[in-house]
Amino acid sequence: MSEDFPLRPFLPGDTMALRELFAQSIEELTQDDYDEDQRAAWAMAAEDANAFAQRLAQSLTLVVQVDGEYLGFGSLKDNKTIDMLFVHPYYAGEGVGTALLAALEKIAAARGAEVLSVDASDTAHEFFERHGFGATQRNSIPLDDQWLSNTTMIKQLKPAASSSAAPATKQ
């Protein structure tokens, strides 16, 4: 696995390709955890291209694109929440998600976030756990006439301030 993928900011022209990637990722990668009706309801979240583009633009969204092909994208909302992290099914397990998550974590930490959270799908739960996130709560989310379960997970980015920590001294 490599974290050496080219990352760039989301551009409005990416919208249609990212909608397709979003739907393909849900359809192909979440079959073991969600039934057909649940996956269809979830994928419908990108049905409205303008609303999807606005959601991506309102967050800090990074895109991995190699030789014109979209491999994945991830977005950081309010500098404290991983809103979306999706990888094209052909590239799942190749390090694309890891590269996106690492970059979003670095940005959040550099901007002063102490904790990062994500509502991880049942499919993504293990991925986030491997990257240091711990489960805090189970959720049931209504989408159309379906209910989807996910888990709120958090990761400490900066150690909590400790009064016992000795200040660094110059010698």
C-alpha positions as CSV (number, residue, x, y, z in Angstrom):
1,M,0.0,0.0,0.0
2,S,1.2,3.5,-0.8
3,E,0.1,6.9,0.5
4,D,1.8,8.4,-2.5
5,F,-1.2,9.4,-4.6
6,P,-1.7,12.9,-6.1
7,L,-4.2,14.8,-4.2
8,R,-5.9,18.0,-5.3
9,P,-8.9,20.1,-4.3
10,F,-12.4,19.3,-5.7
11,L,-13.4,21.3,-8.7
12,P,-17.0,21.8,-10.0
13,G,-16.1,19.8,-13.1
14,D,-15.4,16.7,-11.0
15,T,-19.1,16.5,-9.9
16,M,-20.4,14.0,-12.5
17,A,-17.4,11.6,-12.2
18,L,-17.6,11.7,-8.4
19,R,-21.3,11.0,-8.4
20,E,-20.6,7.9,-10.5
21,L,-17.7,6.9,-8.2
22,F,-19.9,7.4,-5.1
23,A,-22.7,5.2,-6.6
24,Q,-20.3,2.5,-7.8
25,S,-18.5,2.4,-4.4
26,I,-21.8,2.0,-2.6
27,E,-23.1,-0.6,-5.0
28,E,-20.0,-2.8,-5.2
29,L,-18.3,-2.4,-1.9
30,T,-21.1,-2.5,0.6
31,Q,-23.1,-5.5,-0.5
32,D,-22.1,-7.6,2.5
33,D,-23.4,-5.0,5.0
34,Y,-26.4,-3.4,3.3
35,D,-29.2,-4.8,1.2
36,E,-30.1,-3.7,-2.4
37,D,-32.8,-1.2,-1.2
38,Q,-30.5,0.3,1.4
39,R,-27.7,0.7,-1.2
40,A,-30.1,2.3,-3.7
41,A,-31.4,4.8,-1.1
42,W,-27.9,5.7,0.0
43,A,-26.7,6.2,-3.6
44,M,-29.7,8.5,-4.2
45,A,-27.9,11.0,-1.9
46,A,-26.0,12.1,-5.1
47,E,-29.0,12.1,-7.4
48,D,-29.2,15.9,-7.4
49,A,-25.9,16.9,-9.1
50,N,-26.2,20.5,-7.9
51,A,-26.8,19.5,-4.3
52,F,-24.0,16.9,-4.4
53,A,-21.6,19.5,-5.9
54,Q,-22.6,22.0,-3.2
55,R,-22.0,19.4,-0.4
56,L,-18.5,18.7,-1.8
57,A,-17.7,22.4,-2.2
58,Q,-18.9,23.3,1.3
59,S,-16.4,20.9,2.8
60,L,-12.7,20.7,2.1
61,T,-12.8,18.0,-0.5
62,L,-9.7,16.2,-1.9
63,V,-9.7,14.2,-5.1
64,V,-7.3,11.5,-6.2
65,Q,-7.1,11.4,-10.0
66,V,-4.5,9.6,-12.0
67,D,-4.2,9.7,-15.8
68,G,-7.7,11.2,-16.0
69,E,-9.2,8.4,-13.9
70,Y,-10.9,9.1,-10.6
71,L,-9.6,6.8,-7.8
72,G,-11.3,8.4,-4.8
73,F,-12.3,11.4,-2.8
74,G,-12.7,12.5,0.7
75,S,-14.2,15.6,2.4
76,L,-13.6,17.3,5.8
77,K,-16.6,19.2,7.1
78,D,-16.2,22.0,9.7
79,N,-12.6,20.9,10.2
80,K,-13.7,18.2,12.5
81,T,-15.7,15.6,10.7
82,I,-14.9,13.2,7.8
83,D,-18.1,13.8,5.8
84,M,-17.4,11.5,2.9
85,L,-14.5,9.1,2.0
86,F,-15.1,7.0,-1.1
87,V,-12.8,4.9,-3.2
88,H,-13.6,3.5,-6.7
89,P,-14.1,-0.3,-6.3
90,Y,-11.2,-1.1,-8.7
91,Y,-8.8,0.7,-6.3
92,A,-10.2,-0.5,-3.0
93,G,-7.4,-1.8,-0.8
94,E,-4.7,0.0,-2.8
95,G,-4.1,2.8,-0.3
96,V,-6.2,5.5,-1.9
97,G,-8.5,5.8,1.2
98,T,-5.5,5.8,3.5
99,A,-3.8,8.6,1.5
100,L,-7.0,10.7,1.6
101,L,-7.6,10.1,5.3
102,A,-4.0,10.9,6.2
103,A,-4.2,14.2,4.2
104,L,-7.5,15.2,5.8
105,E,-6.2,14.4,9.3
106,K,-3.0,16.5,8.7
107,I,-5.1,19.4,7.5
108,A,-7.5,19.2,10.4
109,A,-4.6,19.0,12.9
110,A,-2.8,21.9,11.3
111,R,-6.0,23.9,11.6
112,G,-6.2,23.2,15.3
113,A,-8.6,20.3,15.5
114,E,-8.0,18.1,18.5
115,V,-10.5,15.4,17.6
116,L,-11.7,14.1,14.3
117,S,-15.0,12.2,13.9
118,V,-16.7,10.1,11.3
119,D,-20.0,8.3,10.9
120,A,-18.5,5.2,9.4
121,S,-20.6,2.8,7.4
122,D,-20.6,-0.8,8.6
123,T,-18.4,-1.5,5.6
124,A,-15.8,1.3,6.5
125,H,-15.8,0.6,10.3
126,E,-12.8,-1.7,10.2
127,F,-10.9,0.7,7.9
128,F,-11.3,3.6,10.4
129,E,-10.5,1.3,13.3
130,R,-7.2,0.3,11.7
131,H,-6.4,4.1,11.4
132,G,-6.9,4.8,15.1
133,F,-10.6,5.7,15.3
134,G,-12.7,4.3,18.2
135,A,-16.4,3.7,18.2
136,T,-18.5,5.9,20.4
137,Q,-22.1,5.3,19.3
138,R,-24.3,3.3,16.9
139,N,-26.7,5.2,14.7
140,S,-29.7,4.4,12.5
141,I,-30.2,6.9,9.7
142,P,-33.4,7.2,7.8
143,L,-32.9,7.5,4.0
144,D,-36.1,7.5,1.9
145,D,-38.0,4.5,3.2
146,Q,-34.9,2.7,4.4
147,W,-32.8,2.7,7.6
148,L,-29.0,2.5,7.4
149,S,-26.8,1.8,10.4
150,N,-23.5,3.4,10.9
151,T,-21.1,4.1,13.8
152,T,-19.8,7.4,15.1
153,M,-16.1,7.0,15.6
154,I,-13.5,9.5,16.9
155,K,-9.8,9.9,16.8
156,Q,-7.7,12.0,19.0
157,L,-5.4,14.2,16.9
158,K,-3.6,16.1,19.6
159,P,-3.0,14.8,23.1
160,A,-5.2,16.5,25.7
161,A,-3.5,19.2,27.6
162,S,-1.9,17.8,30.7
163,S,-0.9,19.9,33.7
164,S,1.9,17.4,34.5
165,A,3.7,18.0,31.3
166,A,6.9,19.9,31.9
167,P,7.6,22.8,29.6
168,A,10.5,22.4,27.2
169,T,13.6,24.2,28.5
170,K,16.3,25.7,26.4
171,Q,19.8,24.9,27.5
